[in-house]
Amino acid sequence: MAENAQKYEKLDQIIRQHKDEPGNLMPVMQEAQEIFGCVPLDVQERIADGLGVTLSEVYGVATFYSQFALEPKGKYVISVCLGTACYVKGSQQVLDKICEELGTASGKTSDDGMFTIQATRCIGACGLAPVMTINDEVHGRITADDVPAILGKYKV
């Protein structure tokens, strides 16, 4: 509980520091994400109140830019490319298998906090289609049947 209070105090300090600067919303939100690991609703409300902007403006920025997360991300972030080349070669089936294996929907984090699953658009590795990344590791030319073995390496 004291740790959370310290985080909110740090956020309040950042808000005060940037309050009168033009274009202050993005830097405050970036620092808030560094502090909390995401920008949940209560943090968005605090930012809106502190900067004198609407909650919808803060939420709009949080949901528009991919750098912001509304929920904490897992230790491993799994991104499955659903760009045209990957999709045609079966990336949707790969994504479905990942969700099935982890018991979690795309866009969510597993109950154990280990994995966050996200569908992405083209990641520029079309020659390896279908492609998924787990953090910075690229897995190419995969099928749904490959998913259990790949995830097994990270479940240790």
C-alpha positions, 0 to 999 in steps of 0.5 A: 500500500505504501508503494502505491502511495509513493507512486501516486505522489511521484505522479502528482509531482510530475503533473505539477512539474509539467502543468503549465507547459504546452503539450504536457499530456504526452510526457506526463502519460509517458512518465506515468506509464514508467511508474505504473507499468501501464496507464489504468483508468484511475491514473488517467483520471488523476492526470486529467484532473491534475492537468485540467483536461478531460478524461476523454482526452487522456483516454483518447491518447492512451488508446491511440498510441500503441506505446501506452497500455491500459493494463499491466503487460506480462513478462512476455509480450507475444505479438502475432502479425495479422498483416496480409502476408501473415494472415494469408499463411495462417497467422489467425490460426496461430493467434487462436492457438496461443489464446487457447494454450494460455486461456487468454484473449488477444489484447489481454494478459494471462492470469499468472501475469506471464504473457500478454497477447496482442495482434499486430499489423505488418511487422516487416518480416513478410518473407518469414510469414507467418511471424510472431514475436515474443519480446524481441525474439522473432519466430517465423514460418510457424504454424498453429502446431508449433505454438505449444513447443514455442510457448513451452520455452517461456513457461519454465 
